Every structure is written in C-alpha cells, then in structure tokens.
Amino acid sequence: MTASAAPRTDLAPQGHPQRWLILGVICLAQLTVLLDNTVLNVAIPSLTTELDASTADVQWMINAYSLVQSGLLLTAGSSADRYGRKKMLVVGLALFGVGSLAAGLAQSSGQLIAARAGMGVGGALLITTTLAVVVQIFDDSERVRAIGLWATVNSLGFAAGPLVGGMVLNHFWWGAIFLINIPVALIGLVAVVRLVPEFKNPRGERPDLLGALLSTVGMTAVVFAIISGPEHGWASGRVLLTACVGAAVLAGFVLWELHIPHPMLDMHFFRNQKFIGAVAGAILVAFGMGGSLFLLTQHLQFVLGYGPLEAGLRTAPMALTVVALNLTGLGARLVPKLGTPATIAAGMSCLAAGLAAVAVFGRDGYTGMLLGLVVMGAGIAFAMPAMANAIMSAIPPEKAGVGAGVNGTLAEFGNGLGVAVLGAVLNIRFAALVPAAVGAASLPAALAAADGEGERATIRDAFASGLETSQLVGAVAVLTGGLLAAMLLRRAERVEAARGKAGEAGEAGETGETRETGKAGATGHTGNAVAGGVPETVGGRADSPGPSARRPSA
C-alpha cells in the first residue's frame, strides 16, 4: 500500500493503520546505522595490520562516524520536521549506502576516516527521522511500548556490532563489514517509499546550518584533545590549544543558539529539569556502553587471544540480555510501576555494577566478564526506553524531529566521548606501567617489538590493568550521573504535580464562580469551548477549554 500523495500532518487517535509494519521497516534502517558504531571494534587487529593504523587512527575511524552524526542530528531533525520525514529517510538511506561503499573500498586510514564521516551524514538523517515517525504514528496508549521496541533496536545495534563484525571477518576481509550495509539500504529505500507516510510542517523552523557547523567543530576539537592527550602530553601546546578552541567554539554555539529566531537546539529546553535529567542519563549510558565495548573487544583479542568471531560471540550476552528484557516488555512495564526516575536510577546502577564487575572479575578470564556483560545489558534495557520517553515527553509534539535529534545527538556524543575518555584512561595507565612501550603506535606493535615472552606478558598485564582502571572510571561516572538524573527527574515530577493541583483548584474556583452568577448564565463559560470545537491538546492531553487555554511551560 502506497502512502497518499498529499503530506499528512496528523493521524486518527488510534494511530496509523500500518504502524507496526512501518515500525519494523524503520527499525531495520536504524539497526544498520547503529551497528556501525561498534562493528569496527573486532576489526581493530586487521586495521592495524592491513592499513598500518595507529591506536589514534583507530579511535578516529570509530569517532568520525559518531561525531559527524552528533553534530548534524539536531539540524537533521529540524529538516525532517520542515521538509518531510519520509523524504529525509530516503535521502539518509541513500547517503548511508554510498558512504558504506566508499568505506568498504578504502585503501588507507585517511580514506576510511573520511568515508566513515560521510556515512555519519546519512546516519544523522536516519536516526532522527525514525524516532520522529514513531512518535507521529502511535497514540499515547501504544507510544511507550513502541519507543521501547525502538530503544531495543538502539541497544541491539550498539551491543551486537562486535558479533556481526566477527561473523563477517570470519569469512571475509574487513571491508565486507561495510559492504553488507548496501543491500539493507536498498531494501529500506523500497520499503520506506511504499509504506511510510509523509509528515512535514512547511512552516516549521529553518535548518540551522551554522549551528550544526559550530557544534560539530567544537565537539570534534574536544574529542581530539582527549584522544591526543596520552600521546602528546596533557600540558602540550597542541592538546591545550585544541581543547581551548573546542571549548570556545561550543560556547559560541550556545550564544548563537540563544540569539537566533530558529535555533537548532532551543536552549530553553534546559530550563526543564526532566529534560536535563534525561539528557544526563542518555549521555552516560552511551558513554559506558560505547567505551566499554571499544576496550573489551581489544582485551578479548589482544590479551585473552580470541579471534574476531570468538570475541564478537563473547560480547553477545549484553545484546541478548537487552533484547530479551525489552521484547518481554519488562523495561516498558517498569516505568508506570516504579516511575521514570526510579527506573532510570535502577538501570544506571545496573550498568555501573556491570562495568565494575568487568573491571574486577574480567581481567584474567571470561567468566567474570560474562557476569558483567549480563548485568550491563539489564541496566541498558531498563534505562534507555525510560530516558527516550522522558526526553520526547519534555518537548512539544510538533518538534518531535528536534526531540529525536536531541536523543540521538546525546547517544552519539556519549559513544564518542566514551571511546575517547576511557581509551585515554587506559593509555595513561598503560604508559605508567610500561614506559618503554609508549612509543608504539598500537598494542600489536608494542607486542611485536617486545624482547621475549616475559616482556610480552608484562605488556599484556599492563593493558589488562589499564582496562580495569578505565572500566572503574566508567562505572563511577555512570553511577554518579544516573543518581543525578533520577534526582532531577523526581524534582521535575514534583513540580509538575504541584502545578496540576494548582490548576485543578483554579478550575474548581471558576466553576463555583460561574454557579454564583446564576443558573441562566451557567453555560456562558463553557459555551465558548463547545463553539470553538476540540480544545487544544499538548502531548495527547486536553488542556483547559476555551479561547484562553494556554500551552503549559516546559
């Protein structure tokens, strides 16, 4: 069934009749995009050998994709709202497919980094548009469940990347990791054209191109400083200059967004404590998950001696746990039972506990690591749907594309930050334990240059110690951020509850006043609402009727 030619801006209260099939189509596209955040992790040994890539090169191969996405997601979201979400899905799939072809055929580290950045442009269009479509086609009664399934795909994409990469590398060369995206992109293009209805607001906000440029340059400069710190020294002019430039550009981005009529990111959203709490949680979930998988796949191959497929299989329990818990609906059911703050606090605590278990018990074998991965998966399954729903509910429905961009930006930036920060912690610890190996471009190079098995064992032990330290740092950051997010969300709920009681008291007073003016005039107040038709709705809830009804503040 093809979508009607005229763009649709609203739907019946029960949602789109093909909403679950559409959800499946856009989740397939979403899965492919998110797999590419972590699919390269198991290919690190191949990349260091075949492309002569250094550790910093590998970090940029991974981060070029996530940083470009995070810099463009908000602009992609506003573009989808203004020019059409279906149209942006098609463009995103096409760009992602072309970028995947260029990445698969790359002959050098520089070419692969550039191709990954190109893939990030297409990925930005896809990530924002998929969540915006989900919000549009599902009504309030099904939206939490649909977002839960969407979040499951998100988690699965991040967590299953090493497994998919290992399966491909077991039979093909590393470039095939990207070439398998092409048939998926083609299938997605056909399905989107035939199934997904068009939604757009022609009077929506114009894309903020300068804001996108400032945010991308600022975040890239900060991450560059973090990645370069262990190699060049944190007090070196190169690192300090890059960090200062990044901070200055990000400050310029904030000032720009505050003073233009159509900002990429409305800074007034940050007055809403629910939004701030969900933002903090989303960044740190991606921080812990992305940084952990980046390090674990190296530990499994370089230290414990597993091949790419074996390493990918041993990271799979985290993905399987996420899928099992979300498909059973446990994460979505916890939100109405425990509330959003408690659900996020529980999920972040599990994620932190899993990182700590990997650090303490996974150094010398896989058994302890397995326990940590399962606990991490449970935490992600609990926290991510609740946080995505909290972010979207804190933003007006007509800005669903921007809201999806905010959610995706946080995940991508958190992933890039996790790879950079936890990788830097590992490198600092490694350099402190084995100063003689600091000049090596990568761990395989350090092992190859070692004099005898005893020195190689020392290098492996130092890497394992660095992994332990970095995972503990990640655990502390995730736990602290999770508790802070839960506190802010709880406070926001109390404020909303107080406003609701005040509103009910005001309505009761107005009703009493109407009755006192005489029964003959009793319909005078409500007649306007009836004559005016359906009262204004915000997020699926009817506000006070009448011409004076106002949208509640964020």
C-alpha positions as CSV (number, residue, x, y, z in Angstrom):
1,M,0.0,0.0,0.0
2,T,1.5,3.3,-1.0
3,A,1.3,6.5,1.0
4,S,-1.1,9.2,-0.2
5,A,0.4,11.9,-2.3
6,A,-0.6,14.7,0.0
7,P,1.6,15.1,3.1
8,R,-0.2,14.3,6.3
9,T,0.4,16.3,9.4
10,D,-1.9,14.4,11.8
11,L,-3.5,11.0,12.3
12,A,-6.6,9.5,13.9
13,P,-6.3,9.0,17.7
14,Q,-5.8,5.2,17.3
15,G,-2.6,5.8,15.2
16,H,-1.7,4.8,11.7
17,P,-3.3,1.5,10.5
18,Q,0.1,0.1,9.3
19,R,2.1,1.5,12.3
20,W,3.7,-1.8,13.4
21,L,4.8,-2.7,9.9
22,I,6.2,0.8,9.5
23,L,8.0,0.4,12.9
24,G,9.6,-2.8,11.6
25,V,10.9,-1.0,8.4
26,I,12.4,2.0,10.2
27,C,13.9,-0.2,12.9
28,L,15.7,-2.2,10.2
29,A,17.3,1.0,8.9
30,Q,18.0,2.2,12.5
31,L,19.7,-1.2,13.3
32,T,22.0,-0.9,10.3
33,V,23.1,2.6,11.2
34,L,23.7,1.8,14.9
35,L,25.6,-1.4,14.2
36,D,28.3,0.7,12.5
37,N,29.0,2.5,15.8
38,T,30.7,-0.7,17.2
39,V,31.0,-3.1,14.3
40,L,34.6,-1.9,13.7
41,N,35.7,-2.9,17.2
42,V,36.6,-6.5,16.4
43,A,38.4,-5.4,13.2
44,I,41.0,-3.4,15.1
45,P,43.7,-6.1,14.7
46,S,43.0,-6.3,10.9
47,L,43.1,-2.5,10.6
48,T,46.3,-2.1,12.5
49,T,47.9,-4.7,10.2
50,E,46.4,-4.1,6.8
51,L,46.1,-0.3,6.9
52,D,49.1,0.3,9.2
53,A,46.7,2.2,11.5
54,S,47.8,3.5,14.8
55,T,45.7,3.5,18.0
56,A,44.8,7.1,17.4
57,D,43.8,6.3,13.8
58,V,41.5,3.5,15.0
59,Q,39.9,5.9,17.5
60,W,39.2,8.3,14.7
61,M,37.8,5.6,12.5
62,I,35.2,5.0,15.1
63,N,34.7,8.6,16.3
64,A,34.5,10.2,12.8
65,Y,31.2,8.4,12.4
66,S,29.7,9.3,15.8
67,L,31.0,12.9,15.9
68,V,29.6,13.8,12.5
69,Q,26.3,12.2,13.5
70,S,26.1,14.0,16.8
71,G,26.9,17.4,15.1
72,L,24.2,17.0,12.5
73,L,21.4,15.2,14.3
74,L,19.7,18.3,15.5
75,T,19.7,20.0,12.1
76,A,18.6,16.7,10.6
77,G,15.7,16.7,13.0
78,S,14.5,20.2,12.2
79,S,15.0,19.5,8.4
80,A,12.8,16.4,8.7
81,D,10.1,18.4,10.5
82,R,10.1,21.2,7.9
83,Y,10.8,19.3,4.6
84,G,9.3,15.9,5.3
85,R,10.3,13.0,7.4
86,K,9.8,10.4,4.7
87,K,11.9,12.4,2.3
88,M,14.7,12.6,4.9
89,L,14.6,8.9,5.4
90,V,15.1,8.3,1.7
91,V,18.0,10.8,1.5
92,G,19.6,9.3,4.6
93,L,19.4,5.7,3.4
94,A,21.0,6.8,0.0
95,L,23.8,8.7,1.6
96,F,24.5,5.9,4.1
97,G,24.7,3.3,1.3
98,V,27.1,5.4,-0.8
99,G,29.3,6.0,2.3
100,S,29.3,2.3,3.1
101,L,30.5,1.6,-0.4
102,A,33.4,4.1,-0.1
103,A,34.3,2.7,3.3
104,G,34.4,-0.9,2.1
105,L,36.8,0.1,-0.8
106,A,39.1,2.3,1.3
107,Q,42.8,1.8,0.8
108,S,44.2,3.9,3.7
109,S,43.3,5.1,7.2
110,G,42.6,8.6,5.9
111,Q,40.2,7.3,3.2
112,L,38.4,5.1,5.8
113,I,38.0,8.0,8.2
114,A,36.6,10.2,5.5
115,A,34.2,7.6,4.3
116,R,33.0,7.0,7.9
117,A,32.3,10.7,8.2
118,G,30.2,10.5,5.1
119,M,28.3,7.6,6.5
120,G,27.7,9.7,9.6
121,V,25.8,12.3,7.5
122,G,23.3,9.7,6.3
123,G,23.1,8.2,9.7
124,A,22.1,11.5,11.2
125,L,19.2,11.8,8.9
126,L,18.0,8.3,9.7
127,I,18.3,8.3,13.4
128,T,16.3,11.5,14.0
129,T,13.6,10.7,11.4
130,T,12.9,7.2,12.7
131,L,12.0,8.3,16.2
132,A,10.0,11.2,14.9
133,V,7.9,8.9,12.8
134,V,7.4,6.5,15.8
135,V,6.1,9.4,17.8
136,Q,3.8,10.5,15.0
137,I,2.1,7.2,14.1
138,F,1.5,5.8,17.6
139,D,-1.1,7.2,20.0
140,D,-0.4,7.7,23.8
141,S,-1.6,4.2,24.7
142,E,1.0,2.4,22.5
143,R,3.8,5.0,22.3
144,V,5.8,3.9,25.3
145,R,5.8,0.3,24.0
146,A,6.7,1.4,20.5
147,I,9.6,3.6,21.8
148,G,10.6,0.7,24.0
149,L,11.0,-1.5,20.9
150,W,12.8,1.3,19.1
151,A,15.2,1.7,22.1
152,T,15.7,-2.1,22.0
153,V,16.9,-1.8,18.4
154,N,19.2,1.0,19.5
155,S,20.7,-1.1,22.2
156,L,20.9,-4.1,20.0
157,G,22.7,-2.1,17.3
158,F,25.4,-0.9,19.7
159,A,25.8,-4.2,21.5
160,A,25.6,-6.6,18.6
161,G,28.1,-4.7,16.4
162,P,31.1,-6.8,17.6
163,L,29.2,-10.0,17.0
164,V,28.2,-9.0,13.4
165,G,31.7,-7.8,12.7
166,G,33.2,-11.0,14.0
167,M,30.9,-13.2,11.8
168,V,31.8,-11.2,8.7
169,L,35.5,-11.2,9.5
170,N,35.5,-15.0,10.0
171,H,34.8,-15.4,6.3
172,F,35.7,-12.1,4.5
173,W,38.1,-9.2,4.7
174,W,37.4,-6.1,6.9
175,G,35.8,-4.1,4.1
176,A,32.9,-6.5,3.9
177,I,31.7,-5.1,7.2
178,F,30.6,-2.0,5.3
179,L,29.5,-3.6,2.0
180,I,26.8,-5.6,3.8
181,N,25.1,-2.3,4.5
182,I,24.3,-1.7,0.8
183,P,21.6,-4.4,0.3
184,V,20.0,-3.4,3.6
185,A,19.9,0.3,2.5
186,L,18.3,-0.7,-0.9
187,I,15.6,-2.8,0.9
188,G,15.0,0.1,3.3
189,L,14.6,2.5,0.4
190,V,12.0,0.4,-1.3
191,A,10.1,-0.2,1.9
192,V,10.1,3.5,3.0
193,V,8.9,4.7,-0.4
194,R,6.0,2.2,-0.3
195,L,4.9,2.2,3.4
196,V,6.0,5.3,5.3
197,P,3.5,8.2,5.1
198,E,4.9,11.8,4.7
199,F,4.8,14.2,7.7
200,K,6.0,17.7,7.5
201,N,5.3,21.2,8.7
202,P,6.1,23.6,5.9
203,R,6.0,26.5,8.3
204,G,8.5,24.8,10.6
205,E,11.8,26.2,11.6
206,R,14.6,26.5,9.1
207,P,17.6,24.3,9.5
208,D,20.4,25.9,11.5
209,L,23.5,25.2,9.3
210,L,25.9,27.5,11.2
211,G,24.8,25.9,14.5
212,A,25.5,22.4,13.0
213,L,29.0,23.5,11.9
214,L,29.8,25.1,15.3
215,S,28.6,22.0,17.3
216,T,30.5,19.6,15.0
217,V,33.7,21.6,15.1
218,G,33.5,22.1,18.9
219,M,32.8,18.5,19.8
220,T,35.5,17.2,17.4
221,A,38.1,19.6,18.9
222,V,37.3,18.5,22.4
223,V,37.4,14.8,21.5
224,F,40.7,15.4,19.5
225,A,42.3,16.8,22.7
226,I,41.1,13.9,24.8
227,I,42.5,11.3,22.2
228,S,45.8,13.2,21.7
229,G,46.4,13.8,25.5
230,P,48.1,10.5,26.3
231,E,50.3,10.6,23.3
232,H,51.4,14.2,23.2
233,G,51.0,15.1,26.9
234,W,48.1,16.8,28.5
235,A,50.1,20.1,29.1
236,S,51.4,20.2,25.5
237,G,50.6,23.2,23.3
238,R,48.8,21.0,20.8
239,V,46.4,19.5,23.3
240,L,45.8,22.7,25.2
241,L,45.2,24.7,22.1
242,T,42.8,22.2,20.7
243,A,40.9,21.9,24.0
244,C,40.6,25.7,24.2
245,V,39.4,26.0,20.6
246,G,36.8,23.3,21.2
247,A,35.5,25.0,24.4
248,A,35.4,28.4,22.7
249,V,33.5,27.1,19.7
250,L,31.0,25.3,21.9
251,A,30.5,28.5,23.9
252,G,29.9,30.3,20.6
253,F,27.4,27.6,19.6
254,V,25.4,28.3,22.8
255,L,25.4,32.1,22.2
256,W,24.4,31.6,18.6
257,E,21.5,29.3,19.6
258,L,20.3,31.9,22.2
259,H,20.2,34.8,19.7
260,I,18.7,33.4,16.5
261,P,14.9,33.1,15.8
262,H,15.1,29.4,14.7
263,P,17.8,27.7,16.8
264,M,19.0,24.1,16.1
265,L,18.7,23.4,19.9
266,D,16.3,25.5,21.9
267,M,18.3,26.3,25.0
268,H,15.0,27.0,26.8
269,F,14.6,23.2,26.9
270,F,17.3,23.2,29.6
271,R,15.0,25.0,32.0
272,N,13.1,21.8,32.2
273,Q,14.6,19.5,34.9
274,K,13.0,16.5,33.3
275,F,14.9,17.3,30.1
276,I,18.2,17.9,31.9
277,G,17.9,14.7,33.8
278,A,17.1,12.6,30.8
279,V,19.9,14.3,28.9
280,A,22.5,13.4,31.5
281,G,21.4,9.8,31.7
282,A,21.4,9.3,27.9
283,I,24.9,10.6,27.5
284,L,26.3,8.4,30.3
285,V,24.5,5.2,29.1
286,A,26.1,5.6,25.7
287,F,29.4,6.7,27.4
288,G,29.6,3.5,29.4
289,M,28.4,1.1,26.7
290,G,30.4,2.6,23.8
291,G,33.7,2.9,25.8
292,S,33.3,-0.5,27.3
293,L,32.8,-2.3,24.0
294,F,35.7,-0.4,22.4
295,L,38.0,-1.7,25.2
296,L,36.6,-5.2,25.7
297,T,36.9,-6.3,22.1
298,Q,40.6,-5.4,22.3
299,H,41.1,-7.2,25.6
300,L,39.4,-10.3,24.3
301,Q,41.7,-10.4,21.2
302,F,45.0,-8.9,22.3
303,V,45.2,-10.3,25.9
304,L,43.0,-13.4,26.0
305,G,43.8,-14.5,22.5
306,Y,40.4,-14.9,20.9
307,G,39.7,-14.4,17.2
308,P,37.3,-11.8,15.8
309,L,34.2,-14.2,15.7
310,E,35.0,-15.6,19.2
311,A,35.4,-12.1,20.6
312,G,32.1,-11.0,19.0
313,L,30.3,-14.0,20.4
314,R,31.6,-13.2,23.9
315,T,30.2,-9.7,23.8
316,A,26.8,-11.0,22.6
317,P,25.4,-11.7,26.1
318,M,24.9,-8.0,26.7
319,A,22.9,-7.6,23.4
320,L,20.9,-10.8,24.1
321,T,20.0,-9.6,27.6
322,V,18.8,-6.2,26.3
323,V,16.7,-7.9,23.6
324,A,15.2,-10.5,26.0
325,L,14.2,-7.9,28.6
326,N,12.8,-5.4,26.1
327,L,10.9,-7.9,24.0
328,T,9.2,-9.2,27.1
329,G,8.2,-5.6,27.8
330,L,9.8,-5.6,31.2
331,G,11.6,-2.2,30.7
332,A,8.4,-0.6,29.5
333,R,6.3,-2.0,32.4
334,L,8.7,-0.7,35.0
335,V,8.1,2.9,34.0
336,P,4.4,3.0,35.1
337,K,5.1,0.8,38.2
338,L,8.3,2.5,39.5
339,G,8.1,5.8,37.8
340,T,10.7,7.2,35.4
341,P,13.2,8.4,38.0
342,A,13.4,5.1,39.8
343,T,13.5,3.1,36.6
344,I,16.4,5.2,35.3
345,A,18.2,5.0,38.6
346,A,17.9,1.2,38.7
347,G,19.1,0.9,35.1
348,M,22.1,3.2,35.6
349,S,23.0,1.4,38.8
350,C,23.0,-2.0,37.0
351,L,25.1,-0.6,34.1
352,A,27.6,0.8,36.6
353,A,27.7,-2.5,38.5
354,G,28.3,-4.4,35.3
355,L,31.2,-2.2,34.4
356,A,32.7,-2.7,37.8
357,A,32.2,-6.5,37.5
358,V,34.1,-6.5,34.2
359,A,36.9,-4.5,35.8
360,V,37.2,-6.6,38.9
361,F,36.4,-10.1,37.7
362,G,37.2,-10.0,33.9
363,R,40.9,-9.2,33.9
364,D,42.2,-12.8,33.7
365,G,39.3,-14.7,32.2
366,Y,35.9,-14.6,30.5
367,T,33.7,-15.9,33.3
368,G,33.7,-12.7,35.3
369,M,33.4,-10.7,32.2
370,L,30.2,-12.6,31.3
371,L,28.6,-11.7,34.6
372,G,29.4,-8.0,34.0
373,L,28.0,-8.1,30.4
374,V,24.7,-9.6,31.5
375,V,24.2,-7.0,34.3
376,M,25.2,-4.2,31.9
377,G,22.5,-5.5,29.4
378,A,19.9,-5.4,32.1
379,G,20.8,-1.8,33.0
380,I,20.6,-0.7,29.4
381,A,17.2,-2.4,28.9
382,F,15.8,-0.6,31.9
383,A,17.2,2.8,31.4
384,M,17.2,3.6,27.7
385,P,13.4,3.4,26.9
386,A,12.6,5.4,30.0
387,M,15.1,8.1,29.1
388,A,14.0,8.3,25.4
389,N,10.4,8.7,26.5
390,A,11.3,11.3,29.1
391,I,13.2,13.4,26.5
392,M,10.3,13.2,24.0
393,S,7.7,14.0,26.6
394,A,9.6,17.1,27.6
395,I,9.5,18.5,24.1
396,P,6.3,19.8,22.2
397,P,4.9,17.2,19.8
398,E,5.3,19.5,16.8
399,K,9.1,19.4,17.5
400,A,9.3,15.6,17.5
401,G,12.1,15.7,14.9
402,V,14.2,18.0,17.0
403,G,13.4,15.9,20.1
404,A,14.6,12.8,18.3
405,G,17.7,14.7,17.2
406,V,18.5,15.6,20.8
407,N,18.1,12.0,21.9
408,G,20.3,10.8,19.0
409,T,22.9,13.5,19.5
410,L,23.3,12.6,23.1
411,A,23.8,8.9,22.3
412,E,26.3,9.5,19.6
413,F,28.3,12.1,21.5
414,G,28.2,9.9,24.6
415,N,29.6,7.0,22.5
416,G,32.4,9.1,21.0
417,L,33.2,10.5,24.4
418,G,33.3,7.0,26.0
419,V,35.7,5.8,23.4
420,A,37.9,8.9,23.8
421,V,37.9,9.2,27.6
422,L,38.1,5.5,28.6
423,G,40.6,4.9,25.9
424,A,42.7,7.8,27.3
425,V,42.4,6.4,30.8
426,L,43.7,3.0,29.5
427,N,46.6,4.7,27.7
428,I,47.6,6.7,30.7
429,R,47.7,3.6,32.9
430,F,49.4,1.6,30.3
431,A,52.1,4.3,29.8
432,A,52.7,4.4,33.6
433,L,53.3,0.7,33.9
434,V,55.3,0.1,30.7
435,P,57.1,3.4,29.8
436,A,59.3,1.6,27.2
437,A,56.2,0.7,25.1
438,V,54.8,4.2,25.0
439,G,56.3,5.0,21.6
440,A,54.5,2.1,19.9
441,A,51.6,3.0,17.6
442,S,49.4,0.3,19.0
443,L,49.3,-2.7,21.3
444,P,50.1,-5.2,18.5
445,A,53.1,-3.0,17.6
446,A,54.3,-3.0,21.2
447,L,53.9,-6.8,21.4
448,A,55.9,-7.2,18.2
449,A,58.7,-5.0,19.5
450,A,58.9,-6.8,22.8
451,D,62.1,-8.7,23.7
452,G,61.0,-12.2,24.7
453,E,57.9,-13.7,26.1
454,G,58.4,-12.2,29.5
455,E,58.3,-8.7,28.2
456,R,55.2,-9.5,26.1
457,A,53.5,-10.9,29.3
458,T,54.3,-7.6,31.1
459,I,52.8,-5.6,28.2
460,R,49.6,-7.7,28.3
461,D,49.3,-7.3,32.1
462,A,49.7,-3.6,31.7
463,F,47.0,-3.4,29.1
464,A,44.7,-5.5,31.4
465,S,45.4,-3.2,34.3
466,G,44.6,-0.2,32.1
467,L,41.3,-1.8,31.1
468,E,40.4,-2.4,34.7
469,T,41.1,1.2,35.6
470,S,39.2,2.6,32.7
471,Q,36.1,0.4,33.4
472,L,36.1,1.5,37.0
473,V,36.3,5.2,35.9
474,G,33.3,4.5,33.6
475,A,31.4,2.8,36.4
476,V,31.8,5.8,38.8
477,A,30.8,8.2,36.0
478,V,27.7,6.2,35.1
479,L,26.5,5.7,38.7
480,T,27.0,9.4,39.6
481,G,25.2,10.6,36.5
482,G,22.4,8.1,37.0
483,L,21.7,9.2,40.5
484,L,21.8,12.9,39.4
485,A,19.5,12.2,36.5
486,A,17.0,10.4,38.8
487,M,17.1,13.3,41.3
488,L,16.4,15.9,38.7
489,L,13.6,13.8,37.2
490,R,12.0,13.3,40.6
491,R,12.1,17.0,41.3
492,A,10.6,17.8,37.9
493,E,7.7,15.4,38.6
494,R,7.0,17.1,42.0
495,V,6.9,20.5,40.3
496,E,4.5,19.2,37.6
497,A,2.3,17.6,40.3
498,A,2.2,20.9,42.2
499,R,1.2,22.8,39.1
500,G,-1.5,20.2,38.3
501,K,-3.0,20.6,41.8
502,A,-3.0,24.4,41.4
503,G,-4.7,24.1,38.1
504,E,-7.4,21.9,39.5
505,A,-8.0,24.3,42.3
506,G,-8.3,27.2,39.8
507,E,-10.8,25.3,37.7
508,A,-12.9,24.5,40.8
509,G,-12.9,28.2,41.7
510,E,-14.0,29.1,38.2
511,T,-16.8,26.6,38.4
512,G,-18.0,27.9,41.7
513,E,-17.9,31.5,40.4
514,T,-20.0,30.5,37.4
515,R,-22.7,28.9,39.6
516,E,-22.9,32.0,41.7
517,T,-23.6,34.2,38.7
518,G,-26.9,32.4,38.1
519,K,-28.0,29.2,36.5
520,A,-29.2,31.1,33.4
521,G,-25.7,32.1,32.7
522,A,-24.1,28.9,33.7
523,T,-23.4,27.9,30.1
524,G,-21.7,31.2,29.3
525,H,-18.2,30.0,30.3
526,T,-18.4,26.6,28.7
527,G,-20.3,27.6,25.6
528,N,-17.1,29.1,24.1
529,A,-15.4,25.8,24.3
530,V,-18.2,24.0,22.6
531,A,-18.4,26.6,19.9
532,G,-14.7,26.5,19.5
533,G,-14.6,22.7,18.8
534,V,-11.9,20.4,20.3
535,P,-9.8,22.0,23.0
536,E,-6.1,22.4,22.3
537,T,-4.0,19.3,23.1
538,V,-0.5,19.0,24.2
539,G,1.2,15.7,24.1
540,G,-2.1,13.9,23.8
541,R,-3.7,15.6,26.8
542,A,-6.5,18.2,26.6
543,D,-5.8,21.5,28.4
544,S,-8.3,23.8,29.9
545,P,-11.0,24.6,27.3
546,G,-11.9,27.9,25.9
547,P,-10.0,30.5,23.9
548,S,-7.8,31.4,26.8
549,A,-6.3,27.9,27.0
550,R,-2.5,28.0,27.1
551,R,0.2,25.5,26.5
552,P,1.9,24.6,29.8
553,S,5.5,25.7,30.1
554,A,8.3,23.2,29.6
